[in-house]
């Protein structure tokens, strides 16, 4: 079973671990590295002094003053021997302790007072040798103080970590509690509340995204409810007609052949309408699937438009509609099947909603292809509503214009899936549909 640890405890444990780790690491460095680092620095200081000491050897008085100054400021003793004369801070001790060592750096323990010295020896000439030394006893003298200071640092940082982590965790957990509370409501389809977090960090950004998600889900659910309601209504009508006519045909035996054929034609028409509606709904559902991938190729839009015009030629002839086409060769990147469905719906809508003996224009403006036709519809709602499933004009039923109001929804889904910008305009008695193409020759 997984143990649940709240955020405050996690932050507290992490802070304590970080403090202990830091102090422990500092203590380890103090034990194993500090002495070597201190000696390396003193060696570097001694090397820096050597050139100047050698230059000042020509003037004994200046050299003595310089040696005294270095002793007082840096704690480094300088002694120059000339085989027979010794004059330094340690006097004869230099001769007794360091005269036999080789040139270079050495660490020596003096029996007098248990003194540890870092000594540098260099033979300048056959008669003169230079010695520079500094006491290392300070390291051992201060080591206990360093350990004690580490202990005090550990205690202080632990106390501060407890206080700071509590304040910090309380602030974060308060915001997370708010996020958790609102998201629980969203899971229950309650979109009445918004998250308000003003921290200028990732939690604030997360709260904004949750609000956007909540709004999108609310709209999607409303659209879904409307879609299901409209779909049920659209399917209910043909099913009722088919059911009623079939029952009447089964009960009525004295009906003539011509009357029966009239009922058969009505049943066939309604079944075709229902089949078209179901196919459109299935396609709309497929296009709405998350992560749908499509294969794209270069398409000749002129040829696709021509295929659609031929498909709905009966409508063109029935209403005596003229075409006014002014297009160069247009290449579109997309899926041939889906783009054909989209253009089919554009052409079909233009033919269905145009008055008789009118003209449909297809032309280009810069990189946009426009479909323009006069429309019989009396439209009072927005262009956004036109793109919703089952949206039709106010007088579409009165004019006996067939359809279910899914055409523009399919067009919208297909073009959005392809990333093709499009626009709808209702201008007085004109309906203009335009889409943007990347390549027009």
ABEGO torsion letter per residue (X at the ends): XBBBBBAAAAAAAAAAAAAAAAAAAAAAAAAAAAAAAAAAAAAAAAAAAAAAAAAAAABAAAAAAAAAAAAAAAGBBBBBBAGABBBBAAEAAAAAAAAABBBEBBBBBBABGGBBBBBBBBBABAABBBBBBBBAAAAAAAAAAAAAAAAAAAAAAAAAAAAAAAAAAAAAAAAAAAAAAAAAAAAAGBAABBBBBBAGBAAAAAAAAAAAAAAAAAAAAAAAAAAAAAAAAAAAAAAAAAAAAAAAAAABAABBAAAAAAAAAAAAAAAAAAAAAAAAAAAAAAAABBGBBBBBBBBBAAAAAAAAAAAAAAAAAAAGBBBBBBBBBBBBBBBAAAAAAAAAAAAAAAAAABBBGBBBBBBBBEABBBBBBBBABBBABBAAAAABBGBBBAAAAAAGBBEAGAAAAAAAAAAAAAGBBBBBBBBEABBBBBBBBABBX
